[in-house]
Amino acid sequence: MSKYLLIALLMLNGCTTQVHLITQGYTLEQTNEISNKITNAGFKVIPTSIGIPPHYPQSVLALNPAHSAPQDVPTIQRILTSLYQLH
């Protein structure tokens, strides 16, 4: 498995979608860049430091079943894809 793991979890909270961001293996600079891009897209970013099972792919986008803004998923996917293309 790659040294880097990025997980963005979308959670609905009031009017603002929260993105719980797990950036295991990323530097502080890379983590800040990811967080800033997601924040600038209108999301509230919550850094989360939890252990991730080794069978997860390199990057994951998980959605809370109660999340009611389906347009958030492609937005986060575009942000993450653009970041991967830069690095």
C-alpha positions, 0 to 999 in steps of 0.5 A: 500500500502506498505511504499516502492515504487521503480520505474525505468524509462528507457529513451534513451539518446545518447549511454547511457540509463538513468534510472530515479529512484524514491525510495519513502520510501527507506533510503538514504543507500538503495537508494545509493545501488540501484543506484550503482548497476544500475550504475555498470550495465552501466546505467546513474542513475538520482534520481527523486523525484516525487509523485506517485499515490497510485494505483501503485504497489510496484515496477514498471519498465516503458519504454519510447516508444522511447527506442530502447534497449529492452535488458535493461528491463531484465537487470534492472529487474534482478538488482531489483529482486536481491535487493529485495531478499537481503532485 
